Each structure stands twice: as C-alpha cells, then as structure tokens.
C-alpha cells in the first residue's frame, strides 16, 4: 500500500515522505524509479525518491534515469551525480 499512499492526492507532506522512506527500507527500487518519473508528483518528492535510490545503491535504476529524456534535466543530472 506504500506506493499507492505516496501517489494519492489527499496525503500529508509528512506522510508522503514517511512512505517514500518505507519504500527505501524495503528496497523497492522499481517503485522509487517510477516516482522519480511521475510528472504529476511534486519535484520535492521526486528528488527525495531519487536520493532514496542512491541509499539503496540502485546504480542500474539511476543510470536508466540519466538516459530518460522524459524526466526533468535537473533530475537527470542529479541521478548522474548519484550513480
């Protein structure tokens, strides 16, 4: 339910951060990557998920994000720095 909680509309900022932390603890790198790619999610949460990928040592996912031209260039640069 954690991923769904992050993307719901009526979720507090704190709860959203807590749920992303839970994804990191669980090693849910695929879901974290999806969050980074989600254009409807505020940038602060996308960056937080990106940092979570680094905490998980998810080099492969980070490298995929660097190559993904559909996401914001600043997120791509950050992914490259973390990879």
Buried (B, 14 or more C-beta within 10 A) or exposed (E): EBBEBBBEEEBEEEEBBBBBBBBBEEBBBEBBBBBBBBEEBEEEBBBBBBBBBBEBEBEEBBBBBBEBEEBBEEBBEBBEEBB
